[in-house]
Amino acid sequence: MFLESLSETILFGKNFSQKLKPFSIVLLKGPIGAGKTSFVQGIAKGLSIDECITSPTFALSQHYYSGTLPLIHMDFYRLNSSSSAEELFLEEEEELNQNGGIMIIEWPELIIPIIEFYSLIEFSYAKEFGRFYKISNYKKPRNS
């Protein structure tokens, strides 16, 4: 999917939010400045969250409770070990399981192996302007 502008990215996030159900996990991959946080801002609008959504790069995790569903927004950009990423993810997953909200993770590469069900949105720059987005849904098979 091709999006031309920031406003289209936010609208795409807003529309995408309508497909999310409680306990959804959405992973966002892409280069710096590709629109990951703007997409989350759109999701927040779609969930009627009235707080200002910013990147949790330094806080690592931000929680928003004012909307129709709680939103946990995480950013693992600054984490450099799988064990740190897994520990933070598991703590926040517990919160997700208690509040029935939605979890969105930017820079999820370190924790993808431990997540069973998720949607992955990959962001990339277009040649001249705009962004490309690819959406995939994953359900890992359970070991028998």
Rosetta blueprint (number, residue, H / E / L):
1 M L
2 F E
3 L E
4 E L
5 S L
6 L H
7 S H
8 E H
9 T H
10 I H
11 L H
12 F H
13 G H
14 K H
15 N H
16 F H
17 S H
18 Q L
19 K L
20 L L
21 K L
22 P L
23 F L
24 S L
25 I E
26 V E
27 L E
28 L E
29 K E
30 G L
31 P L
32 I L
33 G L
34 A L
35 G L
36 K H
37 T H
38 S H
39 F H
40 V H
41 Q H
42 G H
43 I H
44 A H
45 K H
46 G H
47 L L
48 S L
49 I L
50 D L
51 E L
52 C L
53 I L
54 T L
55 S L
56 P L
57 T L
58 F L
59 A L
60 L L
61 S E
62 Q E
63 H E
64 Y E
65 Y L
66 S L
67 G L
68 T L
69 L L
70 P L
71 L E
72 I E
73 H E
74 M E
75 D E
76 F L
77 Y L
78 R L
79 L L
80 N L
81 S L
82 S H
83 S H
84 S H
85 A H
86 E H
87 E H
88 L H
89 F H
90 L H
91 E H
92 E H
93 E H
94 E H
95 E H
96 L H
97 N H
98 Q H
99 N H
100 G L
101 G L
102 I E
103 M E
104 I E
105 I E
106 E E
107 W L
108 P L
109 E L
110 L L
111 I L
112 I H
113 P H
114 I H
115 I L
116 E L
117 F E
118 Y E
119 S E
120 L E
121 I E
122 E E
123 F E
124 S E
125 Y E
126 A L
127 K L
128 E L
129 F L
130 G L
131 R E
132 F E
133 Y E
134 K E
135 I E
136 S E
137 N E
138 Y E
139 K E
140 K L
141 P L
142 R L
143 N L
144 S L
